[in-house]
Each structure stands twice: as C-alpha cells, then as structure tokens.
Amino acid sequence: MRTSGGGDKQCFRHFLTGSSPWHARVQRGFAAFFSRVAGVAFDFPLLTILVPLVVFGALSVGIFFRSYDFDFVRAWTDPEGESWRTAKSVHELFGEGQRRNAVIFSSPSSNVLSERNVEFFSRFDAEIRSCTVTMGFRREDLVDSGEEAEGDGEVELSFDDLCARRGDGKCSVISVVDMYTDAESFGSPSIGYPTHFKLSKEGVLLDVFPSSSLAVGGSIQLSSERKGSVGEDLVESATAVLFTWMLDDVQAPREALGALGERRRLGRRFRSDFVLRACVTWELEFLRRSLRWSEDWRAFSGGGEGAPFAYITTTTEGIKSTAVPVWVLFLTAIGVALLAALLTFSTDLVSSKVLSGVVGVIAAGIGWFAGTGLANFMGLPWAGGGELVPFLTTASLSSMRTWQSR
C-alpha cells in the first residue's frame, strides 16, 4: 500500500507530464489520427496559431454583432428596465398596451418630400390605414360568454378597431403625409411644430406639438419664413421619412369623462388574449404589405430603401434571434474537446516549442467565444468578467503543463 502523500504527488506529476496510464490508453486509441494532425502542426507552427485565431475570432465577432443588433430588444423587454416599467405604468393608468409599427423610407441622393414622392407616400399610408384582417372567434373569446352570448363566428377588424388612440379619440399615427393633407389638425410643416393633436389631461383637452424629428430625418434642409414679427423654419427637404402606427393590445373598456381615447368598443366585446392575437395578425399583414411597398419604393425612387419594423419582429422574434442555439454550443464543446485532446495527447506537439503559444491563442479564443456564447445563451447581453474565466483557467493549466514538460 502506497502512502497518500508521495504517491498522489507522483501520480499528479505523471498526469501533468502525459506519462500516466490514462494518457497511455488514450494515446493508443487516438494515436493514428492525432499523430497525422500533430505532424502538420509541428511542421507549420504559424498555421497552427493562425487557424484557431481566425476561427474563434470570426465566430466571436459574429456573436458580438448579433448581440449588438438586438440589445434594444432587451432594453424594451427586460422587466427590470426603465422602459418596461414605464410601459407597465401606461398600461395601468390608461388601460393601454401600445405596439409600435413603423416604416422608414429613405433616398440619400434625393429629396423624399418632393410632390411626386409625397403622392407615393399618401397611397402607401392610405393602404396601411385601411388594412383589415379577418379573425375567427369562439364563445370563450367573448367577454360575455354566458348561454345567451353569440356563438362561434368571424369578425373583420381594421386598423381603426385595433389602434391606440390619442386623447382626442383619433388613432395614434405619425405620418408625414398629414403635413400636407390635414393642415388644419396637423399644423404647419414647421420644424418646431409638425404634428398637432389634442391630449386629454384631467378632462381638459390640450394642444400638443411634438418635434418634426418624429416624421422626417436624414439630411434635412430648412427655409426660414417670417410673418410680421413671427418667424418659423419650414421643412424644405429631407432624405428620410418615418411612418408610425400604434396598436393597442388591451383595448380596455374604461369610461372617463373627457377622455375619448379610453372608450374601447373592441374591449367590451372580446377578451384581451383575443385582442392580442388580432394585433399579431394585423402586424403580419402590415409586414407583408410594407415589404411589397418597400420594393416598389426602391424601383420608384431609383435605389431608395424601405425598412418596415413591426412590434412582433422587435420583441418575440428578436428575442428568439438573440439566443445562441443549444446545438451551436454543443458542437463548439465537441470542437474544443477535440482540440484540447490534440494538444494533450500528441507526443509530437507536446514536445514542440510552439505548444505554449498555441495553447495561449486557443485559450484566448475559447474564453472569447465560449464566454460570450454562454453569456448570450443565459440571457446576459454582456459578460466582461465571465469571458475571462475560461481564459485564465486554460492559460494557467497550459503554463503548468509547459513547465512540467521541460
């Protein structure tokens, strides 16, 4: 019987130097494959360093940009975030669940506010506002689902049925077309006062004038006009416009004096889960039509771009696109395990002087890629400290292994 002190210490030394019985069994099993690969690595040490660096670097950069593109999704859907709490407060105070759907039309080389382009936008805006969807419903979808309630059927819902309403009872829409077609309620196309609507506050209707940056963007050109002692900067040209249509997936049947926007016909008849399904269906139809109009705009403007954004694409589908699939992590783990086995059990590569450099590069790649991937998979947008753990661990073990093999 061997003593626990010296025997265990000697066994651990054999394990680190690759001379343990376990290493010998593994070497016999993988010697044929690993010896050939190790021979290439030994003959071309620079290639051995560059290949892992490029592979791990490319995968890591890809995950970084993928996470960066959808960081705004987490900002708006994190229950602990400010945006989520604000939306919840609006829901509780006003009985609304706002869903923003938008389209950006741009043409960097031309003025999108020309008469010809505005006529194109007016046709597009009119089609979206008139977009309807047909929804089938059952008795349990109704607020009053008693014996006297109507049975199963279908209902056609328009944007006017599903929209989030302002204080004056009108649908919440931001459209640059209104600057020209609805001058009385929209106001003048001034940089300071492009939109004009009524806001209900404690039963009093107030005039509200948001900034024109809600409707026009890109490179904006203004022309100053003076009417007596009063001057204003009119929007003369712009290279991009933004259209926004707001849906309400709650449609709560609240009654309040002076608050026309809170009187929901749809919320009195159907339950909230049915209204939510109707909003999702409308958004899918909105995307289909907007994508078609984006292609038409490209041909109409001679190279312009159209980009639709539906609420469902920036929340539900966006979150799905952010998470790293399990099979990617599984294949990565297999690749890392095989690479570690190659470095550990190949006698040629272990005895070469490039071992420490190769292991250092691999450790950095594993720490960068695996740390970021696992962090994203667990729902964390960034993990600076977590990325260092695999790197430090692997680097420490490789340093011990290199020192022991001398």
C-alpha positions as CSV (number, residue, x, y, z in Angstrom):
1,M,0.0,0.0,0.0
2,R,1.5,3.3,-1.0
3,T,1.4,6.4,1.1
4,S,-1.1,9.1,0.2
5,G,1.4,11.9,0.2
6,G,4.2,10.9,-2.2
7,G,2.1,8.5,-4.3
8,D,-0.6,11.0,-5.0
9,K,2.0,13.7,-5.8
10,Q,3.9,11.4,-8.2
11,C,0.6,10.4,-9.8
12,F,-0.4,14.0,-10.3
13,R,3.0,14.7,-11.8
14,H,2.6,11.8,-14.3
15,F,-0.8,13.2,-15.2
16,L,0.6,16.7,-15.9
17,T,3.5,15.4,-18.0
18,G,1.4,13.0,-20.0
19,S,3.0,9.8,-18.7
20,S,0.1,8.4,-16.7
21,P,-1.6,5.0,-17.6
22,W,-4.7,7.0,-18.5
23,H,-2.7,9.0,-21.1
24,A,-1.2,5.8,-22.5
25,R,-4.6,4.3,-23.1
26,V,-5.9,7.4,-24.8
27,Q,-2.8,7.7,-26.9
28,R,-3.2,4.1,-28.2
29,G,-6.8,4.9,-29.1
30,F,-6.2,8.2,-30.9
31,A,-2.6,7.9,-32.0
32,A,-3.3,7.2,-35.7
33,F,-5.4,10.3,-36.2
34,F,-3.7,12.7,-33.8
35,S,-0.2,11.9,-35.0
36,R,-1.0,12.9,-38.5
37,V,-2.6,16.2,-37.5
38,A,0.1,16.9,-35.0
39,G,2.7,16.3,-37.7
40,V,1.2,19.1,-39.8
41,A,1.0,21.3,-36.7
42,F,4.6,20.6,-35.9
43,D,5.8,21.3,-39.5
44,F,3.7,24.5,-39.8
45,P,3.6,26.2,-36.4
46,L,2.4,29.5,-37.7
47,L,-0.5,27.8,-39.4
48,T,-1.3,26.1,-36.1
49,I,-1.6,29.6,-34.4
50,L,-3.5,31.4,-37.2
51,V,-6.2,28.8,-37.9
52,P,-7.6,28.7,-34.3
53,L,-7.3,32.5,-34.1
54,V,-9.3,33.1,-37.3
55,V,-11.9,30.5,-36.4
56,F,-12.6,31.6,-32.9
57,G,-12.2,35.3,-33.8
58,A,-14.7,35.1,-36.6
59,L,-17.3,33.2,-34.5
60,S,-16.9,35.6,-31.6
61,V,-17.2,38.7,-33.8
62,G,-20.3,37.2,-35.3
63,I,-21.9,36.6,-32.0
64,F,-20.9,40.1,-30.8
65,F,-22.7,41.9,-33.7
66,R,-25.6,39.6,-33.4
67,S,-26.0,40.6,-29.7
68,Y,-25.4,44.2,-30.5
69,D,-28.2,44.3,-33.1
70,F,-30.7,43.1,-30.6
71,D,-29.6,44.9,-27.5
72,F,-32.5,47.3,-27.9
73,V,-34.8,44.3,-27.7
74,R,-33.6,43.5,-24.2
75,A,-33.8,47.2,-23.2
76,W,-37.5,47.2,-24.1
77,T,-38.4,43.8,-22.8
78,D,-36.4,43.5,-19.5
79,P,-38.9,43.5,-16.6
80,E,-36.3,45.3,-14.5
81,G,-35.6,48.0,-17.1
82,E,-37.0,51.6,-17.2
83,S,-38.8,51.1,-20.5
84,W,-40.7,48.1,-19.2
85,R,-41.7,49.8,-16.0
86,T,-42.9,52.9,-18.0
87,A,-44.9,50.8,-20.4
88,K,-46.5,48.9,-17.4
89,S,-47.4,52.3,-15.8
90,V,-49.1,53.4,-19.0
91,H,-51.0,50.1,-19.1
92,E,-52.2,50.5,-15.5
93,L,-53.1,54.2,-15.8
94,F,-54.7,54.3,-19.3
95,G,-55.6,50.7,-19.9
96,E,-53.3,50.6,-23.0
97,G,-50.7,48.2,-24.3
98,Q,-49.0,50.1,-27.1
99,R,-47.4,48.2,-30.0
100,R,-45.4,50.4,-32.3
101,N,-45.2,49.5,-36.1
102,A,-43.1,51.7,-38.3
103,V,-41.7,52.1,-41.8
104,I,-38.7,54.2,-42.8
105,F,-38.3,55.3,-46.4
106,S,-35.0,56.9,-47.4
107,S,-33.2,58.1,-50.5
108,P,-29.9,59.6,-49.6
109,S,-29.4,61.2,-53.1
110,S,-32.8,62.9,-53.4
111,N,-35.5,64.9,-51.6
112,V,-38.1,62.5,-50.4
113,L,-40.5,65.4,-49.8
114,S,-41.0,66.2,-53.4
115,E,-44.6,66.3,-54.7
116,R,-44.1,63.1,-56.6
117,N,-42.7,61.2,-53.6
118,V,-45.4,62.6,-51.2
119,E,-48.1,61.3,-53.6
120,F,-46.4,57.8,-53.4
121,F,-46.4,58.0,-49.6
122,S,-50.0,59.1,-49.5
123,R,-51.1,55.9,-51.4
124,F,-48.9,53.8,-49.1
125,D,-50.3,55.4,-45.9
126,A,-53.9,55.1,-47.1
127,E,-53.4,51.3,-47.7
128,I,-51.9,50.7,-44.3
129,R,-54.7,52.6,-42.5
130,S,-57.3,50.6,-44.5
131,C,-55.6,47.3,-43.8
132,T,-58.1,44.8,-42.3
133,V,-57.8,41.2,-41.0
134,T,-60.4,38.5,-40.5
135,M,-60.4,36.7,-37.2
136,G,-62.3,33.7,-36.2
137,F,-63.6,33.7,-32.6
138,R,-65.2,31.2,-30.2
139,R,-67.6,31.8,-27.4
140,E,-64.8,31.7,-24.8
141,D,-63.2,34.7,-26.6
142,L,-66.1,36.9,-25.7
143,V,-66.3,39.0,-22.5
144,D,-69.9,37.8,-22.0
145,S,-69.6,34.0,-22.7
146,G,-72.9,33.0,-21.0
147,E,-75.6,30.9,-22.5
148,E,-77.2,34.0,-24.2
149,A,-73.9,35.0,-25.8
150,E,-73.4,34.7,-29.5
151,G,-71.7,31.5,-30.8
152,D,-68.6,31.0,-32.9
153,G,-68.1,33.3,-35.8
154,E,-65.7,35.6,-37.7
155,V,-65.1,39.3,-37.4
156,E,-63.3,41.7,-39.7
157,L,-61.0,44.1,-37.8
158,S,-59.4,47.2,-39.2
159,F,-56.6,49.5,-38.0
160,D,-59.2,51.8,-36.6
161,D,-60.5,48.9,-34.4
162,L,-57.1,48.0,-33.1
163,C,-55.3,51.3,-32.9
164,A,-54.1,53.1,-29.8
165,R,-56.0,56.3,-29.5
166,R,-54.9,59.8,-28.5
167,G,-56.7,62.0,-26.1
168,D,-58.9,63.4,-28.8
169,G,-60.1,60.0,-29.8
170,K,-58.1,59.7,-33.1
171,C,-55.8,56.8,-33.9
172,S,-52.2,57.4,-32.9
173,V,-50.4,57.8,-36.2
174,I,-47.3,59.8,-37.2
175,S,-47.4,60.4,-40.9
176,V,-45.5,63.0,-43.0
177,V,-48.5,62.9,-45.4
178,D,-50.6,64.6,-42.8
179,M,-48.4,67.7,-43.1
180,Y,-49.9,68.3,-46.5
181,T,-53.3,66.6,-46.4
182,D,-54.6,67.5,-42.9
183,A,-53.2,71.0,-42.4
184,E,-56.0,72.1,-40.0
185,S,-55.4,69.5,-37.4
186,F,-51.7,68.8,-38.2
187,G,-50.5,72.4,-38.2
188,S,-47.9,74.0,-40.5
189,P,-44.9,71.9,-41.7
190,S,-42.6,73.7,-39.3
191,I,-39.5,72.2,-37.8
192,G,-40.8,73.0,-34.3
193,Y,-44.5,72.1,-34.8
194,P,-45.2,69.4,-37.4
195,T,-47.9,67.5,-35.6
196,H,-50.9,68.9,-33.8
197,F,-53.3,66.9,-31.8
198,K,-55.4,67.0,-28.6
199,L,-54.2,65.5,-25.3
200,S,-56.7,64.9,-22.5
201,K,-55.4,65.8,-19.1
202,E,-57.9,65.8,-16.2
203,G,-60.8,66.3,-18.5
204,V,-59.1,69.3,-20.3
205,L,-58.1,68.9,-24.0
206,L,-54.6,70.4,-24.6
207,D,-52.8,71.2,-27.8
208,V,-49.6,69.2,-28.3
209,F,-46.9,69.8,-30.9
210,P,-44.2,67.2,-31.0
211,S,-40.9,67.7,-32.8
212,S,-40.7,67.1,-36.5
213,S,-37.9,64.7,-36.0
214,L,-40.7,62.1,-35.4
215,A,-41.6,62.4,-39.1
216,V,-38.6,63.5,-41.1
217,G,-34.9,62.6,-40.8
218,G,-31.7,62.1,-42.6
219,S,-30.3,65.3,-44.2
220,I,-32.9,68.0,-43.5
221,Q,-32.9,71.4,-45.3
222,L,-34.9,74.2,-43.8
223,S,-36.1,77.5,-45.2
224,S,-36.9,80.4,-42.9
225,E,-40.0,82.5,-43.4
226,R,-41.2,85.5,-41.4
227,K,-44.7,86.6,-41.0
228,G,-44.5,90.0,-39.3
229,S,-42.6,89.6,-36.1
230,V,-43.0,85.9,-36.0
231,G,-40.6,83.6,-37.8
232,E,-40.6,79.8,-38.4
233,D,-38.3,77.3,-40.1
234,L,-40.1,75.2,-42.7
235,V,-39.0,71.8,-43.7
236,E,-37.9,72.2,-47.3
237,S,-36.3,68.8,-48.0
238,A,-35.3,65.6,-46.2
239,T,-33.7,62.3,-47.2
240,A,-35.8,60.1,-45.0
241,V,-39.3,59.9,-43.5
242,L,-40.8,57.8,-40.7
243,F,-44.3,56.5,-40.6
244,T,-45.6,55.1,-37.2
245,W,-48.9,53.3,-36.5
246,M,-49.7,52.4,-32.9
247,L,-51.8,49.4,-31.9
248,D,-53.4,48.7,-28.5
249,D,-53.4,45.1,-27.5
250,V,-55.6,45.8,-24.4
251,Q,-58.5,47.9,-25.6
252,A,-59.7,48.2,-22.0
253,P,-63.3,49.3,-21.8
254,R,-62.7,52.1,-19.3
255,E,-65.0,55.1,-19.2
256,A,-63.7,58.5,-18.2
257,L,-65.2,61.9,-18.8
258,G,-63.3,64.0,-21.3
259,A,-61.0,61.1,-22.4
260,L,-62.4,59.9,-25.7
261,G,-59.4,57.7,-26.4
262,E,-60.3,55.4,-23.5
263,R,-63.7,54.3,-24.8
264,R,-62.9,50.9,-26.4
265,R,-65.6,49.2,-28.4
266,L,-63.5,46.1,-29.0
267,G,-62.5,45.7,-25.4
268,R,-66.1,45.4,-24.3
269,R,-66.8,42.6,-26.7
270,F,-63.7,40.4,-26.7
271,R,-61.2,39.3,-24.1
272,S,-57.6,40.6,-24.0
273,D,-56.0,37.4,-25.4
274,F,-58.2,37.6,-28.5
275,V,-57.3,41.3,-29.0
276,L,-53.6,40.3,-28.7
277,R,-53.9,37.7,-31.4
278,A,-55.7,40.1,-33.6
279,C,-52.9,42.6,-33.2
280,V,-50.3,40.0,-34.1
281,T,-52.3,39.0,-37.2
282,W,-52.6,42.7,-38.2
283,E,-48.8,43.1,-37.8
284,L,-48.1,40.1,-40.0
285,E,-50.3,41.7,-42.7
286,F,-48.7,45.0,-42.1
287,L,-45.2,43.4,-42.7
288,R,-46.4,41.7,-45.9
289,R,-47.7,44.9,-47.4
290,S,-44.9,47.1,-46.2
291,L,-42.3,44.8,-47.7
292,R,-44.1,44.9,-51.0
293,W,-44.2,48.7,-50.8
294,S,-40.5,48.8,-49.9
295,E,-39.7,47.0,-53.2
296,D,-42.0,49.4,-55.1
297,W,-40.2,52.4,-53.4
298,R,-36.8,51.0,-54.5
299,A,-37.9,51.0,-58.1
300,F,-39.9,54.2,-57.9
301,S,-37.1,56.3,-56.3
302,G,-34.3,54.7,-58.3
303,G,-32.4,52.9,-55.5
304,G,-34.1,54.1,-52.3
305,E,-34.5,51.9,-49.3
306,G,-37.6,50.9,-47.3
307,A,-37.4,49.3,-43.9
308,P,-40.5,48.1,-42.0
309,F,-40.4,47.3,-38.3
310,A,-43.4,45.5,-36.7
311,Y,-43.7,45.1,-32.9
312,I,-43.6,41.4,-33.2
313,T,-40.3,41.5,-35.1
314,T,-38.6,43.6,-32.4
315,T,-39.8,41.6,-29.4
316,T,-40.9,38.0,-29.9
317,E,-38.8,37.2,-33.0
318,G,-36.0,39.4,-31.9
319,I,-35.5,37.5,-28.6
320,K,-35.5,34.2,-30.5
321,S,-32.8,35.5,-32.8
322,T,-30.6,36.7,-29.9
323,A,-30.3,33.4,-28.1
324,V,-27.4,31.1,-29.2
325,P,-28.9,27.7,-30.2
326,V,-28.0,24.8,-28.0
327,W,-26.7,22.8,-30.9
328,V,-24.1,25.5,-31.6
329,L,-22.8,25.3,-28.1
330,F,-22.8,21.5,-28.3
331,L,-20.7,21.5,-31.5
332,T,-18.4,24.1,-30.0
333,A,-17.9,22.0,-26.9
334,I,-17.0,19.0,-29.1
335,G,-14.6,21.1,-31.2
336,V,-12.9,22.4,-28.1
337,A,-12.6,18.9,-26.6
338,L,-11.0,17.5,-29.7
339,L,-8.6,20.4,-29.9
340,A,-7.7,20.0,-26.3
341,A,-7.2,16.3,-26.8
342,L,-4.9,17.0,-29.8
343,L,-2.8,19.3,-27.7
344,T,-2.7,17.0,-24.7
345,F,-2.2,13.5,-26.2
346,S,0.0,14.1,-29.2
347,T,3.7,13.5,-28.3
348,D,5.0,15.5,-31.3
349,L,3.1,18.6,-30.5
350,V,3.7,18.4,-26.7
351,S,7.4,18.1,-27.2
352,S,7.5,21.1,-29.7
353,K,8.4,24.6,-28.6
354,V,5.2,26.1,-30.1
355,L,3.0,24.4,-27.5
356,S,2.8,27.4,-25.2
357,G,2.0,29.8,-28.0
358,V,-0.7,27.6,-29.5
359,V,-2.3,26.9,-26.1
360,G,-2.3,30.7,-25.4
361,V,-4.1,31.5,-28.6
362,I,-6.6,28.7,-28.1
363,A,-7.2,29.8,-24.5
364,A,-7.9,33.3,-25.7
365,G,-10.3,32.1,-28.4
366,I,-12.1,29.7,-26.1
367,G,-12.5,32.5,-23.5
368,W,-13.8,35.0,-26.1
369,F,-16.1,32.7,-27.9
370,A,-17.4,30.3,-25.3
371,G,-17.7,33.0,-22.7
372,T,-19.7,35.3,-24.9
373,G,-21.8,32.5,-26.3
374,L,-22.7,31.1,-22.9
375,A,-23.5,34.5,-21.6
376,N,-25.8,35.2,-24.5
377,F,-27.4,31.8,-24.1
378,M,-28.2,32.6,-20.5
379,G,-29.7,35.9,-21.5
380,L,-26.9,38.2,-20.5
381,P,-26.1,40.9,-23.1
382,W,-22.5,41.4,-21.9
383,A,-20.2,39.4,-19.7
384,G,-16.8,41.0,-19.5
385,G,-15.7,39.2,-16.3
386,G,-17.3,35.9,-17.4
387,E,-15.3,35.8,-20.6
388,L,-12.0,35.9,-18.6
389,V,-12.7,32.8,-16.5
390,P,-12.1,30.2,-19.3
391,F,-9.1,32.2,-20.5
392,L,-7.4,32.4,-17.1
393,T,-8.2,28.8,-16.2
394,T,-6.9,27.4,-19.5
395,A,-3.9,29.6,-19.6
396,S,-2.9,28.6,-16.0
397,L,-3.2,24.9,-16.8
398,S,-1.2,25.3,-20.1
399,S,1.5,27.2,-18.2
400,M,1.8,24.4,-15.6
401,R,1.8,21.8,-18.4
402,T,4.6,23.6,-20.3
403,W,6.7,24.0,-17.1
404,Q,6.2,20.4,-16.1
405,S,7.2,19.1,-19.6
406,R,10.6,20.8,-19.6
